[in-house]
């Protein structure tokens, strides 16, 4: 898009950036004046997109003015939104890319140039959903489930000839099982996750296992099982402009989106505009932490954007969340994130935008912000937006953004008032509602002594532990007699004498498996260790200390930041990358400690940064166990007890006898954030960039065609040219009447897209199973509907195949219906197939809220391919109704107060109706049945765009004709 072709209705707003004679932008603040100045930042992004894309058809001037008048129009009007780009994961991306490939065929058939068929906006597809764990950490399973059925054709990729290796077992007292392939193969789920570049260890023995034994073999099966899909994706990335495929083994969609794909500001030819994205993953919201507007939508919405259409949304309410005060120095990033998340969940922000402002925002690192934004599904908001500020720009500099580009970005964002500045005196935007969160109110906490849900503020730890000693035996109590609560027992250990008492720490484990997404807490532990060592503090040697990183990346940044030696000095040496202490695999306590605990009946403690602390889990003799952040684990280890008030009591003394308190060695948030950016962010982004740009050996060597048209394999059961364009003509034909249509299904209220759309595994007795069996596949090769979304024959057979579907013709839940001409009860697909052979059109009768639930593209595509011409319902879920129109099915609605029962319809009649030549939104149509009954229905089109799409036979046909 260039400035001359963009937003012609508002081209008078186009200006040149101060620092460049050729870089242009829409100066949207000029449009609204003071109205613009009080808009939330997130609404300003919506407004800019509306101005830039205003064409008078898909985006009207009225839509632009509605967004500008957000304050009075919120929650009351629908507005279109053109996001800057689209992000797909492979399961939802395959049908979209197959449709584009089929569209090329259709355009060629109509005499057009298929090379012109491309997505209208940048589209990134991340292959992150196809990995299955066929091999576990400990050993190679004998027979991984191939899942697909195409492994026979995979040649060298097939793993079936690989023989499992039996690994030697180092006998240890903590061993609970054999490293034999059979035993752990049957229980592989428990230890299934693995991160690339992580030394792999047996979870029972912490014994290293070579990476190729697991990661590479799982990847080998992944490429074999999904060979056809991967070849198709590679072809797509070669022939379509605007399409980039992130190969398997690179990372999760939302993480790659954040770390590599984000632009923050687009520079397309000579025009600047804000980055924005919609995608088929609920965690797309993560990028809002970078000031990028984005959220997750359904497959048809993303495909519509790829085809050049906008996403429609109700102009949202925006809740302003003001962060004030300063976080307690001992509060970690995770405390802050969880505290804000809990508050938003209690307030109730479902279906709204949340936008952060206030002086406290600058205290949050980008990692904090993206974690909060990523928690949107937890509290129900559409998105949580953090406008770009100086913290954002500094982060982008560390991630490798060109400094000159950053300067231009900053100039642009300030020009259009999308840059947040704490020192700006012009005032904050006006919000639908303002909530305040005082960061002072978030306190550092631990959980214990027996359950993770029992939270204790660190400031209350001493008094709470003493209360636990007094309480009767239960979730919090130990019932220690008052006269014995101050008892101590002396022990001799490594030539020195120590005293154990109630509250003494005997196990301290820093575990990062639950903290990988936010490295600040691990760095804080390392910095605290560094300062403690420099102050002359140490950990008593009888305490079983350990450091078990969740991935090799944690070790990398602890080492590169220089803190790893100090952790080791305090006894927190890396013991491996297994669950270890988390599952009770702690090295045995010394005999001296065990005897002292028994002699004094002491309530000793374990402190760890994991997520489970049930009594006896760490060790039978350790009765109190606390979950704490990594730096607090180190602090309690140095103190040697949980029976301490960190505010008033010292951790220990330095060599001169001076008391050292926790606040003396606790690292500031600024220190942690600086090291996080310099050592974590920089290395992570550099590594990811190299991985994406270089690909991997298997992906790079994967053969794929580069022809203009995709060479469909007629024998393939995964990728098939869909039949959406089979009857496409150069010009749309006049709307045809629906004559003598039979009812395929007679449904009740609240039929969801889960009832309609194919999902889950393919049942052996289903129509899809029969199709696959006829093509030589065995049940273990069926795979799932999700994996076969690129084959319309499978997906059509899986439509309405849900066993919970209640069809009134049948009278019980079953994926069955009646073929009325013959009277047979058949699978829904088989009945529809007979109707189509007989040339009989079909409709669906339904009650209220037809199509409720999640947005699913095949909930509309499937019925269309079954031959359904219209749905007649009492009411619709709006998103699904839009999907029906987008695929070419007429959404008809009973008049208010009427339904099939009130009209005396049995569903066994045939139905006929005619569309007027000048179809208009909301027009009333007459329906005539074979019994002679005539009644009126509403054609549920809401605007002229929907009418035009329907006249073209749906969105795909409309766009195909544009390319022709």
Secondary structure by P-SEA (a helix, b strand, c coil): ccccccccccccccccccccccccccccccccccccccccaaaaaaaaaaaaacccccccaaaaaaaaacccccccbbbbbbccbbbbcaaaaaaaaaaaaaaaaaaaaacccccccccccbbbbbcccccccccccccccccccccccccccccccccccbbbbbbbbcccccccccccaaaaaaacccccccccccccccccccccccccccaaaaaaaaaaaaaaaaaaaaaaacccccccccccccccaaaaaaccccccccccccbbbbbbbcccccccccccccccccbbbcaaaaaaaaabbbbbbcbbbbbbbbbcccccccccaaaaaaaaaaaaaaaccccbbbbbbccccccccaaaaaaaaaacccccccbbbbcccaaaaaaaaaacccaaaaaaaaaaaaaaccccccccccbbbbccbbbbbccccccccccccccccccccccaaaaaaaaaaaccccccccccccccccbbbbbbcccbbbbbccccccbbbbccccccccaaaaaaaaaaaaaaaaaccccccccbbbbbbccaaaaaaaaaacaaaaaaaaccccccccccccccccccccaaaaaaaaaacccccccccccccccccccccccbbbbbcaaaaaaaaaacccccccccccccccccccccccccccccaaaaaaaaaacaaaaaaaaaaaaaaacccccccbbbbbccccccccccccccccccccccccccccccccccccccccccccccccccccccccccccaaaaaaaaaccccccccccccccccaaaaaaacccccccccccccccccccccccccccccaaaaaaaaaaabbbbbbbbccccccccccccaaaaaaaacccbbbccccaaaaaaaaaaacccccccccccccccccccccbbbbbccccccccbbbbbbbcccccccccccccccaaaaaaaaaccaaaaaaaaac
